[in-house]
Amino acid sequence: MSEDVEPGHATPLIDRHRALGAKIVEFGGWLMPLQYSGILEEHRAVRERAGLFDLSHMGELFVEGPEAGAALAYALVSDPPSLAIGRAHYSMICTDDGGVIDDLIVYRLGEERFLVVANAGNAQVVSDTLAERIEGHRAILDDRSLATALCAVQGPRAVEIVAPMTTVDLAALRYYAIAEGEVAGMPALVARTGYTGEDGFEVFVETGRRADLWDALLAAGTPLGTIPVGLGARDTLRLESGMPLYGNELDLATTPYEAGLGRVVKLDKPGDFVGRAAFERMADETPTKRLVGLVVRGRGIARHGYPVFVGDRRTGTVTSGTQSPTLGQAIAMAYVAPGDGEPGTIVDVEVREQHVAAEVVALPFYRRPR
C-alpha cells in the first residue's frame, strides 16, 4: 500500500480499503483505492464473475419541487421531464458555447424529485452551476454528496449477489432504472447502472451505513468469486466499453457532437436551455474533431496525450489507451480530423518517438454477451 499520496477527502471506506491492502491514490480530490490484488485480476473478475466498487467520491445532487423537471431541462442538454418515474438517462451540463462541464446520470425518483450524479472532480462545480441555473424555478437543490455513500456490484453474477439481500425486484428493474427499497436491511436506492459495460447495480445509502453496506455486499459476493475493484480496473473496463472519462474524452474544449454524443442533446424539447443556440448551429455543421477507437496493430501501447498521424500530417491525439485484458490487444480512444475517422483507416501513433500503426474501429471495443 502506498502512503505517498496528495492530501484529499478520504473515501468513507478508507479503513476498509487499507485493511484489504489497497494502494491508495488521489483522484478527483479524493483518496481512493487504485488496486487491491492487481488491475488484471480485478478486471477479469468483473468480466467473468463480479467486482465490488466504492464510488462514494461521486457527487449526489437531489433536485426537488414542482418545477424540478423544468429547471433541469433548462440547466442540462437532455430532457429530464421526459423520464418516467424510476428511469434514468445519460446527460451533460454544458457552457453557453457547448463545452462540456461534466457528464452526468439523471434519475427520476418521483414526480417532483430527481437525482443527478456527477463526477467526483466536478461535483462542486456542477452543484454550484445547477444552483445558479435553477434560480427562478420552483425547485431546490439539496447537495447530499458527503451524506451519501455509493457502492456498485458489476459483473455477470451481480443479480445472484444482490437479489437475495434486497427488497427490490431486480427482475423488474430494467437497465437505466432505479428503485427505492432495502439492501441488507438498510434503506437504499438501487440503480441498474454502471461504468463497466457489464450488468450490475449501484447502491446508494446514507454515509453512516457505508461500512455495513460494503461488508454485506462483499460477504454476499465472496462465495461467488467477487473481489474488491479499484480505479485502475474501472478505467480499463470503461475503456473497453467505449465509455468517456471526463478530463480525457470530455472537457470544456470539447462538445457533445465532437465526442459522438450529439444524441444526448435534445433540441426538440420545449423551451430554452443553456447552450441551445450553439447546439443548433453545431447540429448542421461537421465537427472539427471526431472521437474514434483505435486498435494498435504494431508494438506498443497508445497512451493519453500521444500524437496521432496520417503520414506526416498530425491528425489528432490519444485521449485514453491501455492493453485490453479482455481482447489481448492494445486499444485506445483518440480525437482525429473528421476525414480520418472512418473505420478501417490506418493511422500512426507516436509511441516513444516511433510511429506505430493503428486501425480506426467503431466503438465500443467490447460488448457483454447477452
Residue, then its C-alpha position, 0 to 999 in steps of 0.5 A: m500500500s502506498e502512503d505517498v499520496e496528495p492530501g484529499h477527502a478520504t473515501p468513507l471506506i478508507d479503513r476498509h480499503r487499507a485493511l484489504g491492502a489497497k494502494i491508495v491514490e488521489f483522484g478527483g480530490w479524493l483518496m481512493p483505492l487504485q488496486y487491491s490484488g492487481i488491475l488484471e485480476e480485478h478486471r477479469a473478475v468483473r468480466e467473468r464473475a463480479g467486482l465490488f466498487d466504492l464510488s462514494h467520491m461521486g457527487e449526489l445532487f437531489v433536485e426537488g419541487p414542482e418545477a424540478g423537471a423544468a429547471l433541469a431541462y433548462a440547466l442540462v442538454s437532455d430532457p429530464p421531464s421526459l423520464a418516467i418515474g424510476r428511469a434514468h438517462y445519460s446527460m451533460i451540463c454544458t457552457d453557453d458555447g457547448g463545452v462540456i462541464d461534466d457528464l452526468i446520470v439523471y434519475r427520476l425518483g418521483e414526480e417532483r424529485f430527481l437525482v443527478v450524479a456527477n463526477a467526483g472532480n466536478a461535483q462542486v462545480v456542477s452543484d454550484t452551476l445547477a444552483e445558479r441555473i435553477e434560480g427562478h424555478r420552483a425547485i431546490l437543490d439539496d447537495r447530499s454528496l458527503a451524506t451519501a455513500l455509493c457502492a456498485v456490484q458489476g459483473p455477470r453474477a451481480v443479480e445472484i449477489v444482490a437479489p437475495m439481500t434486497t427488497v427490490d425486484l431486480a427482475a423488474l428493474r430494467y437497465y437505466a432504472i432505479a428503485e427505492g427499497e432495502v439492501a441488507g436491511m438498510p434503506a437504499l436506492v438501487a440503480r441498474t447502472g454502471y461504468t463497466g459495460e457489464d450488468g450490475f447495480e449501484v447502491f446508494v445509502e446514507t454515509g453512516r451505513r457505508a461500512d455495513l453496506w460494503d461488508a454485506l455486499l462483499a460477504a454476499g459476493t465472496p462465495l461467488g468469486t467477487i473481489p474488491v475493484g479499484l480505479g485502475a480496473r474501472d478505467t480499463l473496463r470503461l475503456e473497453s466499453g467505449m465509455p468517456l472519462y471526463g478530463n480525457e474524452l470530455d472537457l470544456a474544449t470539447t462538445p457533445y457532437e465532437a465526442g459522438l454524443g450529439r444524441v444526448v442533446k435534445l433540441d426538440k424539447p420545449g423551451d430554452f436551455v443553456g447552450r441551445a443556440a450553439f447546439e443548433r448551429m453545431a447540429d448542421e455543421t461537421p465537427t472539427k474533431r471526431l472521437v474514434g477507437l483505435v486498435v494498435r496493430g504494431r508494438g506498443i501501447a497508445r497512451h493519453g496525450y500521444p500524437v496521432f498521424v496520417g503520414d506526416r500530417r498530425t491528425g489528432t491525439v490519444t485521449s485514453g489507451t491501455q492493453s485490453p485484458t479482455l481482447g489481448q490487444a492494445i486499444a485506445m480512444a483518440y480525437v482525429a480530423p473528421g476525414d480520418g475517422e472512418p473505420g478501417t483507416i490506418v493511422d500512426v501513433e507516436v509511441r516513444e518517438q516511433h510511429v506505430a500503426a493503428e486501425v480506426v474501429a467503431l466503438p465500443f471495443y467490447r460488448r457483454p454477451r447477452 
